[in-house]
């Protein structure tokens, strides 16, 4: 089959001694302060203190500069030219201590480098850094991949714990979590350190071993971060969320202790890590995930059609919703369709478990219906469906739908989907999302759903991500998701609607111009489109990693009834709020930048 259209579918051993008086397993003093210190403050650590930290972490303390600092001083110099050449390479961005895969969000955040970064090589390095931040009352940031829409992996005047260099992946034929011997059955699994990205796991588990691990769609997303936020991939409709597959994790908590957490040891913290949001609980140093039998085939359906009138477009939406409810609402089909203001419907769906012939047969009635009415519909991109061997899905050497990282020294298996290229470096104008309950697929409710989708698409393109709702998934996947901290609404949702847009890279230091008025107009259209959908789902939940930065009801939207339990766990393991991220559990206690406690601001 021709695979070009598929582009559009698809992202503790012995501890070294510390050089000051606290060991990583010994709690630092409980500093209850109202303000974190900045470099301009008299309580900012001295140069001698920073030097002690450098020595304690094996010289792996970095003074962080903006990613495009060289372009401000020498715009024609080799350093600037190299940075500009690579700014669309997500792996290069991830290799920069100040790197963020987005270049900011209108009126929300912009990339701001930390003052210093510890490029951690071990859990002991991380415990050292956590202890230093706690003793010195520093704003702390954690980053693995840097793939955060909310900008949570960067903050000015902070100490960054950077786990990029910790990227080892280990396969297990038979794994039982520590302390669970005799209580859990041994299962095949994979362990990944905190700096690994999903391509590292897909290569080791699928391409080389012929098994499957549930991860993210974008290959450069950090493994640990995705799991902590819940985690959806192209085939979540069958295998559930990434968090559901977590068997064990190692984490450094606010007291600088290195803890093993699983269902038998620290089970409350283990539960919180499964979808309770990244950056709120400590620094995850490694995770172990269950692996699964690999289906023989992965496949796709693709194409783009334009309705010749508004009336025909409404009819097209209605026909697709009926077709989805009758033929695709099952564990086999994931990814998305998009509905545009220009009356277009674009298919970018994937499947597992079907051969090419079976996939084509499933889609034949819908394609025949479209082709039978040329007076109403114009096919812009050829409609089609097919499949290929699942083991080759992430094999960058033999997949022309992926771009390989060709830099000297880069792993030959590192690549990213061509269809994800537009996201790298993008500047967000606006973004909103909500889960759509499966009750809207009932025959008597479909007209309401169709009306909301049509009305919303008058303002902005709406993407329906079917793999990011677990209604229709196998019972075991649904049951596992219920045992995570993710908003329970996910198990009742057939799809996740995303309305978003943005512009080209706008990193500080780059020469660029932005039409701010146009960007704000774009943002308002996103709000208007979302408002139409909220008419049928007024209290819809949302996914923390792909959500509105300005959501005022974030606790309920991201975690629903689970928030109270999460807050209690936060207070137990991080009572002083050392770990802060925007709209993370407990962040309501702090100013928007995480530097001032809320009680202090109220004075």
JOHUNOR-V61112 format. One record per backbone hydrogen bond with DSSP energy under -0.5 kcal/mol. CO is the residue of the C=O (numbers start at 1). NH is the residue of the N-H. If there is no record, write none. Layout:
co = {CO CO}
nh = {NH NH}
//
This chain:
co = {3 4 5 6 6 11 23 25 29 30 31 34 38 41 46 47 48 49 50 51 52 53 54 55 57 60 60 62 62 66 68 68 69 69 70 74 77 78 79 80 81 82 83 84 86 88 89 90 91 93 96 101 104 105 105 109 112 113 115 116 117 117 118 118 122 123 124 125 126 127 128 129 130 131 132 133 133 134 137 139 140 141 143 146 146 147 148 151 155 158 158 158 159 160 160 161 161 162 163 165 166 166 168 170 172 175 177 180 180 184 187 188 189 190 191 192 193 196 197 197 198 199 200 201 202 202 203 205 206 210 212 213 218 219 221 222 223 224 225 226 227 227 228 230 231 232 233 235 235 236 241 242 243 245 247 248 249 250 250 251 251 252 253 257 257 259 259 261 265 266 267 268 269 270 271 271 272 273 274 274 277 282 283 285 286 287 288 288 289 292 296 297 298 299 300 301 302 303 304 304 305 306 309 310 311 312 313 314 315 316 317 318 319 320 321 322 323 323 324 324 328 330 332 334 335 335 336 337 338 339 340 343 344 345 346 347 348 349 350 351 355 356 357 358 359 360 361 363 364 365 366 367 368 370 373 373 376 377 378 378 381 384 386 388 389 390 392 394 395 396 398 399 401 402 403 404 407 411 414 416 417 418 420 420 421 423 425 426 426 426 427 428 430 432 434 435 436 436 437 438 439 442 442 445 445 446 447 448 449 450 451 452 453 454 455 456 456 462 462 463 463 464 464 465 465 466 470 474 474 475 476 477 478 479 480 481 487 488 489 489 490 490 492 493 495 496 497 498 499 501 501 503 507 508 510 514 515 516 517 518 519 520 521 522 523 524 525 526 527 528 529 530 531 532 533 533 537 541 542 543 546 548 550 551 553 554 555 555 556 557 558 559 560 562 563 564 565 566 567 568 569 570 573 574 578 578 581 584 586 587 589 591 595 596 597 597 598 600}
nh = {6 7 8 9 10 221 26 27 31 32 33 597 41 44 50 51 52 53 54 55 56 57 59 58 60 62 119 64 117 69 71 72 72 73 74 77 81 82 83 84 85 86 87 87 89 90 93 94 95 96 99 425 428 108 109 105 155 157 64 160 62 119 120 162 126 127 128 129 130 131 132 133 134 135 136 137 138 137 37 159 580 161 163 101 148 149 151 154 158 115 116 160 141 118 162 143 163 120 166 167 195 196 193 191 189 187 180 183 184 182 175 291 172 289 170 287 196 223 200 201 202 203 204 205 206 207 208 211 210 294 292 215 221 199 198 226 227 228 229 230 230 275 277 243 242 217 236 238 239 240 245 245 246 290 263 288 261 285 286 253 259 283 256 253 259 251 261 249 262 270 271 272 273 274 274 485 276 275 485 486 280 284 252 194 250 192 247 248 190 212 390 353 388 351 386 349 384 347 380 381 345 378 313 314 315 316 317 318 319 320 321 322 323 324 325 326 327 328 328 329 330 333 352 350 466 467 348 464 346 462 343 307 340 305 338 303 336 301 334 299 359 360 361 362 363 364 365 367 368 369 370 371 372 373 376 377 308 379 306 380 304 302 300 298 392 393 395 396 398 399 400 402 418 404 416 406 410 414 405 403 420 421 423 424 424 426 506 103 104 428 503 106 501 499 497 437 494 495 440 441 442 445 446 448 449 450 451 452 453 454 455 456 457 458 458 459 460 339 464 465 498 337 466 468 496 469 473 477 478 479 480 481 482 483 483 484 490 491 492 493 470 493 438 471 436 465 434 463 432 429 430 427 510 68 512 516 519 520 521 522 523 524 525 526 527 528 529 530 531 532 533 534 535 535 536 537 540 435 544 546 543 551 552 554 557 558 559 560 560 542 487 562 563 566 567 568 569 570 571 572 573 574 254 577 140 580 584 587 589 590 598 594 36 591 600 601 602 603}
//
